[in-house]
Amino acid sequence: MAIKIIAVDLDGTLLSSGNLILPETERVLRVASENGIKVVLATGRPLSGTLPFTQQLGLSGDDQYAIVFNGAVVQSLSGRVLMSQELDYQDFNNMLRFQRLSHVDVHFETTKYFLTCDRDLSVQMQINAALTNNVLKVRERKEIPQDFTFNKVGFTSVEGSDQVDKLWNSLPSWAFDSYDIVRSFDNIIELNALGASKGNALMDLASRLKVNQKDVMVFGDQGNDLSMFENPNFMKIAMGNAISDIKEKADYVTDDNDHNGIAKAIKKFVL
C-alpha cells in the first residue's frame, strides 16, 4: 500500500478531548508529511478553524490543502479556493422554515464570517465561532440581502440536545432530498448543499492531485465523516471513540483520540 493522502477529521479524531494534538500524533503526522504524504484536515470548520493545527503540524502554503465546511469548500492553506458549493437566499429562507420546527438556533457559515438572526445565542453556537476564530454577526432578517450566499448551516439549541432531536425527527423528507444533512454531534445538526460532503471533496482533491483513490487513507469518528467511509476505495480507519456506523464501515478500528489512535494506525499501515 502506497498511501499518498491522509485525510484526518479534526474534532474527536485529530484533537484529544482536551482539544489538543497529542505529541506522538503530531510527530507521526510530521514524519508522514516529510515523506511526501499529503496530510489533509477534513472538517466541518472553516479554514480559519484549521490553521492553528496545520501550523502545529508544519503544514502551510499553496500546495497544502484542507477540506472545510464538511466538504462544501476545498482550499489551499494559503486560502486559495479550489472548489466551493454554496447555498443561496432561497435556501436561507428554507433554513428559517426548518428552524420553526423546534426551539433551535440557526447560524450560517461563510468563508469570511458566521451570521445569525437569533438574539439568544446557544452556548454551542458561541463555541463554534470562538473555536474557529470567526466573527459572529447578529443581523435582523430584513438586513440579509437577496444575493446572500453561504457554505454551511448549523442548528444548535439553548435547551440542549432534546430540541436538536426534535428538529432531526421533524425535518421533512424533501429536506433530505434537497440537502446533505448530518448529525455531527448530539447537539449539532449541520446542513450543506446536496452533494457537498467530505467524501466527495476528498475524491475531487485526489483527482486534482492525480492520486488514485486506493492511495487515500481516512480517519473519522462522527456522522459528518460517514461519506468518507462509504467510499470502497479509501483505506478507512475508525477512531476507537467513533460512532457505530463509522466502525461498521471501517477497514480497521484504531485506538481513541485520547490515546494516539491516528499515530498507531499510521505506524501500522504506512510508516
Disulfide bonds with the S-S distance in Angstrom:
none
